[in-house]
Amino acid sequence: MSAPSTPVMRPWFGDEETAAVAEVLASGWVAQGPRVAAFEAAFAERVGARHAIAVSSCTAGLHLALEAAGIGPGDEVVVPSLSFIATANAVRHVGARPVFADVDPVSQNLTAATVAAVWTPSTTAVLVVHQAGMPADLDQLAEYCGRRGLLLVEDAACALGSSYRETPIGGHGRTAVFSFHPRKVITTGEGGMITTDDPVMATRLDRLRQHGMSVSAAARHASAQPVIEQYLEVGYNFRLSDLQAAVGLVQLGRLDAIVERRRHLAQRYRDRLTALDCVAVPGDPDYGRTNFQGFIVELGPGFATGRNEVLGVLAAAGISARRGIMAIHREPAYRDHGHGPLPVTEHLSDQTLILPIFHQLDETEVDRIAEVVINAAHGRQRIAA
Ligand SMILES: *Cc1c(COP(=O)(O)O)cnc(C)c1O
């Protein structure tokens, strides 16, 4: 059997990325330096944040954001179980305890009610995820956190280009962390960005990502006088390189086109699948816009084929789909961790799948994928021999 021909996701690169990397190589400065600074400035402007701090991954950024806010041993941090495992791992990395909350069945995100259900006197923070780019209801969560005196941090790994009440995700003043892994809307291979409006937080994040150093290597290099750096605290090497940032700058310039294309393809899927009432498809919530980083469909009770079988049918047709978002509490790494009832999370994790959506996907392929799903819904699939 031949390999699937349509991937679930593919990055969009052009000659500009190649040229940008070649320029960095020719400059002789490849670690964190002027390109990282330029990428940070462009990113902050794009989302409307005062500060942006580039890091080696979103996971590293979440770790730093929690540590810089003083979260550590003894603290409980509410997270969704319905997320990529890094959301919970980052809480563990700072020695705090992730507490799994259930999610809204439509947005697949935390709400004030699901957070309130697991709150304890040890709760000090909420790590809200904008799952697959779908914005969470930030005002509602911020109101709850304000009332309880909790820190609210955004795992915006998938949400670059999404917005909440007309303002881009990352531009709401609090700390938000983005990913540039190839599964996200723009990529630098690996990489992440933290945004914040708080200058004290920004300075601390900048220091923690580079070994706790008082002055960056690039600043020392640029100075005509010898500069002796100091190490003010125990930090990390969570830096992004100038090679990656050069790619990121070009990719950021493509963001509007990428999001526009995804919204167009998502609408095509919605139009094709609209006749199937046994399938729920994603769309914008009334308070914001999603970037359709993922196109997650939920199979309802009338769907004639099981979720895993549908993945097999799609694979046989040369289409690489994926199960929906994982439930972290079911993974071996969290088996003994403990959790309350998570019925919506478990239902969504079992009954959803992610269809291919990426910039170069064409409309006729969307139509073909939708047809395979429709046939499976009616139990008409044929599995190729
Ligand atoms: C991808 C992802 C991460 C991890 O991002 P990395 O840059 O790979 O560390 C964290 N949280 C969520 C919700 C993600 O989707």
The ligand as a Gaussian input file, in Angstrom:
#p B3LYP/6-31G(d) Opt

LIG

0 1
 C        2.089000      22.268000      20.403000
 C        1.589000      22.614000      21.726000
 C        2.459000      22.859000      22.801000
 C        3.939000      22.631000      22.707000
 O        4.593000      23.471000      21.794000
 P        6.159000      23.240000      21.545000
 O        6.591000      24.481000      20.826000
 O        6.260000      22.014000      20.683000
 O        6.820000      23.071000      22.854000
 C        1.911000      23.278000      24.000000
 N        0.591000      23.436000      24.163000
 C       -0.282000      23.184000      23.166000
 C       -1.745000      23.400000      23.382000
 C        0.184000      22.753000      21.914000
 O       -0.682000      22.497000      20.938000

